[in-house]
Structures are given as structure tokens and as C-alpha cells.
Amino acid sequence: MRQTSRKTKVRMRCLRSIAFILLTAFTGFYVSPLTAQAGYHRIIDFVEVPDEIGNTGDSACFIEFMEQWTFLDKGSLTKEVTGFEFECSREQQDHSLPPGITRIKDINYEFMLLDPHLVESRNQAFSEPDSMDLYTRNLQAGLIELIQRQAPISPLYDLRKQLLSVHFHEEWILDADTRKISKKVKAITPVIWQRRQRVDGTGIDDGESGLPVYYKTPLEKIMLRQP
């Protein structure tokens, strides 16, 4: 049975500062792997249904997006939605796009690099709770290059180790007649993660699950150029 981590089930328009986050387990599902290309990433992501198209606030309905991300040299990121499905609880199985064309100008959500999103990785859980596979490292490298191009971050941060999520700020256009969703990435907020540690420097894990615990620090929002 497919499950998704609570980390990808983020509430729209309601980003809150959290002192620390406990990683939860992810059970993936199989997707046939294809060859990765530079600057081009195929993503599977789960995002909570926005209020504007019928979210009831009980975190019971999400959109599973199949997307192609492309990093452009001029400092922008495009997301092409190649497919989507509603993933809802039994009480909300009939959720669909609202009639006509709906434009939502203020979509904000957090994308976790510690969750397996890449088609090439088959969306299987990583070997270690705080690890990444090669495909995810390449995606992280693209995000780091984009961020450093637009607003360089202090070298005090080790982005390869600490940039483990980003907030996306987007505009969506939903067309019920063609069953298409278009996304425009307007800005990105880097999030720095730091493992909770004991005084001797060893990491602190949750006593019940054994998974690592992190402190999170969102940095300044970075506006992106539009293609």
C-alpha cells in the first residue's frame, strides 16, 4: 500500500516556523526508471489541495503531481505538469478540478529533498534516513546553482549538507476542460537543516522511530526570473 511522508503534505499559504522536525518514514512505489539528463528532472510530488479548489482543512486530500523540472541558464526554474491525480481519503474520493479556469496566485509549499521524488530513483526509500541518492544529489546541485546565481548564500553554510528543503512560491492555472494544470515558479526560499546533536557531536535520533531530528532555518525568499 502506498503511503506518503507527512513532510510533503504541506498546508498551502500557511508556512510556519518550526523549532525542529522529526523525519518520518517513506514507503515508495515503483516507477520504471529512465535516463536522467543534465538540468532536466522528472519529479513525483504530493501537495495538499489548495483552499481555492475545495480543501476542507482536514489534510485528507492531496494532488500527486508528475512533473518535468528544467533549470534555465538565466536564473529560472520551469515546472511542466505532465500528469496529476487526486489522492483523497474515503470521504473525499470524488474530488476533481473546479469547472472552468481557476488561477491561484499565491501557492506556497515546502519540498523535502530527503523524500525520494525522482522517477529515476523509483521513489524507493533511501538507504539511510538522512541520505540522498545520486539523482537527488543532482537535483540538489541544480537548486544550489539556481540559488547562488540569484542571491549567493553565506559560505558559513554547507549547502550540500544543509540545504535539505526549499519553499516554492508559485502561481497555478487549472483548466477543467483540458484537465491541465500549469505552474509558474515565482520565488524560492532555501531552508537550512541542522541535526540535533549531543555535546559530544553525535546526532540525536527519536527514541521511538530511530529517525534523526533536525532544526530548520528558512533563509530569505529569492525572486526568480521568469522564462
C-alpha positions as CSV (number, residue, x, y, z in Angstrom):
1,M,0.0,0.0,0.0
2,R,1.4,3.4,-1.0
3,Q,2.0,6.0,1.7
4,T,3.5,9.4,1.6
5,S,5.5,11.2,4.2
6,R,3.9,14.0,6.2
7,K,6.7,16.2,5.1
8,T,5.4,16.5,1.6
9,K,1.8,17.1,2.8
10,V,2.2,20.7,3.5
11,R,-0.5,23.3,4.0
12,M,-0.9,26.0,1.4
13,R,-0.5,29.6,2.4
14,C,0.4,28.7,5.9
15,L,4.2,28.2,6.3
16,R,5.0,28.1,10.0
17,S,8.4,28.4,11.8
18,I,9.1,25.1,13.4
19,A,11.9,24.6,16.0
20,F,12.7,21.1,14.9
21,I,11.3,18.4,12.7
22,L,11.2,14.7,13.1
23,L,11.7,12.8,9.9
24,T,9.0,10.2,9.2
25,A,9.3,7.1,7.2
26,F,8.5,6.9,3.5
27,T,7.1,3.9,1.7
28,G,7.7,4.4,-2.1
29,F,6.1,2.9,-5.2
30,Y,7.6,1.6,-8.4
31,V,8.1,3.7,-11.5
32,S,10.1,2.5,-14.4
33,P,13.5,4.3,-14.3
34,L,14.6,6.3,-17.3
35,T,17.9,8.0,-18.2
36,A,18.5,11.3,-16.4
37,Q,19.6,14.4,-18.3
38,A,21.5,17.4,-17.1
39,G,19.3,20.2,-16.0
40,Y,16.2,18.1,-16.5
41,H,14.5,16.2,-13.7
42,R,11.3,14.2,-13.6
43,I,9.6,14.6,-10.3
44,I,6.7,12.9,-8.4
45,D,5.4,15.2,-5.7
46,F,2.4,15.3,-3.3
47,V,0.9,18.7,-2.4
48,E,-2.1,19.4,-0.3
49,V,-5.2,20.6,-2.3
50,P,-5.4,24.4,-2.0
51,D,-8.3,26.1,-0.3
52,E,-9.4,27.6,-3.6
53,I,-10.3,24.3,-5.1
54,G,-12.0,22.7,-2.2
55,N,-9.6,21.8,0.6
56,T,-11.6,21.2,3.7
57,G,-8.7,21.7,6.1
58,D,-8.6,18.1,7.4
59,S,-5.4,17.1,5.4
60,A,-7.4,14.3,3.7
61,C,-6.8,15.2,0.0
62,F,-3.6,15.8,-1.9
63,I,-2.6,16.1,-5.5
64,E,0.0,13.7,-6.8
65,F,2.0,15.6,-9.5
66,M,4.1,14.1,-12.3
67,E,6.4,16.9,-13.4
68,Q,9.4,17.8,-15.5
69,W,11.7,20.4,-13.9
70,T,14.2,22.4,-16.1
71,F,16.8,24.8,-14.7
72,L,17.4,27.6,-17.2
73,D,20.8,29.5,-17.5
74,K,19.2,32.9,-17.0
75,G,18.2,32.0,-13.4
76,S,14.8,30.5,-13.5
77,L,13.1,27.1,-13.0
78,T,10.2,25.8,-15.0
79,K,7.8,23.1,-13.9
80,E,5.8,21.3,-16.6
81,V,3.0,19.2,-15.1
82,T,2.8,16.0,-17.3
83,G,0.1,14.4,-15.2
84,F,-1.7,14.5,-11.9
85,E,-4.1,12.6,-9.7
86,F,-6.1,13.4,-6.6
87,E,-5.2,11.2,-3.6
88,C,-8.0,11.6,-1.1
89,S,-9.5,9.8,1.9
90,R,-12.5,7.7,1.5
91,E,-14.8,10.6,2.5
92,Q,-13.3,12.8,-0.4
93,Q,-12.9,10.3,-3.2
94,D,-14.9,12.5,-5.7
95,H,-12.5,15.5,-5.6
96,S,-11.8,17.0,-9.1
97,L,-10.9,20.3,-10.7
98,P,-13.4,23.1,-10.3
99,P,-15.3,24.0,-13.6
100,G,-13.7,26.5,-16.0
101,I,-10.3,28.1,-15.5
102,T,-9.0,28.7,-11.9
103,R,-6.0,31.0,-11.3
104,I,-4.3,30.8,-7.9
105,K,-1.6,33.4,-7.5
106,D,-0.2,32.5,-4.0
107,I,0.8,28.9,-3.6
108,N,3.5,28.2,-1.0
109,Y,4.7,24.8,0.0
110,E,7.8,23.0,1.2
111,F,9.6,20.4,-1.0
112,M,11.8,18.0,1.0
113,L,14.9,16.6,-0.6
114,L,15.1,13.9,2.0
115,D,12.0,12.3,0.4
116,P,12.6,10.3,-2.7
117,H,10.8,12.3,-5.5
118,L,12.9,11.4,-8.6
119,V,11.4,9.0,-11.1
120,E,14.9,7.6,-11.7
121,S,15.2,6.6,-8.0
122,R,11.9,4.6,-8.4
123,N,10.7,6.6,-5.4
124,Q,12.1,4.0,-3.0
125,A,13.2,5.0,0.5
126,F,16.9,5.9,0.8
127,S,19.3,3.5,2.4
128,E,19.8,5.9,5.4
129,P,17.2,8.3,6.9
130,D,19.3,11.4,6.1
131,S,20.9,10.2,2.9
132,M,20.3,11.0,-0.8
133,D,20.8,9.0,-3.9
134,L,22.7,10.3,-7.0
135,Y,19.6,11.6,-8.7
136,T,18.6,13.6,-5.7
137,R,22.1,15.0,-5.3
138,N,21.9,16.2,-8.9
139,L,18.6,17.9,-8.2
140,Q,20.0,19.5,-5.1
141,A,23.0,20.7,-7.1
142,G,20.6,22.3,-9.6
143,L,18.8,24.1,-6.8
144,I,22.1,25.2,-5.2
145,E,23.3,26.7,-8.5
146,L,20.0,28.5,-9.1
147,I,20.1,29.9,-5.5
148,Q,23.7,31.0,-5.8
149,R,23.1,32.6,-9.2
150,Q,20.3,34.8,-7.9
151,A,21.3,35.5,-4.3
152,P,24.6,33.9,-3.1
153,I,24.3,32.4,0.4
154,S,27.0,32.8,3.1
155,P,29.8,30.3,2.9
156,L,29.2,29.6,6.6
157,Y,26.5,27.2,5.4
158,D,27.5,23.9,3.8
159,L,24.6,23.8,1.3
160,R,25.4,20.2,0.1
161,K,24.9,19.0,3.7
162,Q,22.4,21.6,5.0
163,L,20.1,22.6,2.1
164,L,17.6,19.7,2.6
165,S,14.4,21.5,1.6
166,V,13.0,24.6,-0.2
167,H,9.8,26.5,-0.1
168,F,8.4,27.1,-3.5
169,H,6.2,30.2,-4.2
170,E,4.1,29.6,-7.3
171,E,1.2,30.6,-9.4
172,W,-1.1,27.9,-10.7
173,I,-3.6,27.9,-13.6
174,L,-6.1,25.0,-13.6
175,D,-8.2,24.2,-16.7
176,A,-11.0,21.7,-16.0
177,D,-11.9,21.5,-19.7
178,T,-8.5,20.3,-20.8
179,R,-7.6,18.8,-17.4
180,K,-4.3,20.7,-17.3
181,I,-2.5,22.4,-14.5
182,S,0.2,25.0,-15.3
183,K,2.7,26.2,-12.7
184,K,4.9,29.3,-12.6
185,V,7.7,29.3,-10.1
186,K,7.9,32.9,-8.9
187,A,10.3,32.6,-6.0
188,I,12.2,30.1,-3.8
189,T,13.1,30.1,-0.1
190,P,16.1,27.9,0.9
191,V,15.8,26.1,4.2
192,I,18.9,25.1,6.2
193,W,18.7,22.0,8.3
194,Q,21.0,21.1,11.2
195,R,21.0,17.7,13.0
196,R,20.2,17.9,16.7
197,Q,23.4,16.9,18.5
198,R,24.7,15.9,21.9
199,V,27.5,17.9,23.5
200,D,30.0,15.3,22.0
201,G,28.7,16.0,18.5
202,T,26.8,12.8,17.9
203,G,23.4,13.1,16.4
204,I,20.1,12.7,18.4
205,D,17.5,10.4,17.0
206,D,13.9,9.9,18.0
207,G,13.6,7.3,20.8
208,E,10.6,5.5,19.2
209,S,11.4,5.6,15.4
210,G,15.2,5.9,15.5
211,L,15.0,8.6,12.8
212,P,17.1,11.8,13.0
213,V,15.8,15.1,14.4
214,Y,16.6,18.4,12.8
215,Y,16.4,22.2,13.5
216,K,15.2,24.1,10.4
217,T,16.1,27.7,9.4
218,P,14.3,29.3,6.4
219,L,16.5,31.9,4.7
220,E,15.5,35.0,2.7
221,K,13.0,34.5,-0.2
222,I,14.7,34.7,-3.6
223,M,12.7,36.1,-6.5
224,L,13.3,34.2,-9.8
225,R,13.5,35.4,-13.3
226,Q,10.6,34.4,-15.5
227,P,11.2,32.5,-18.7
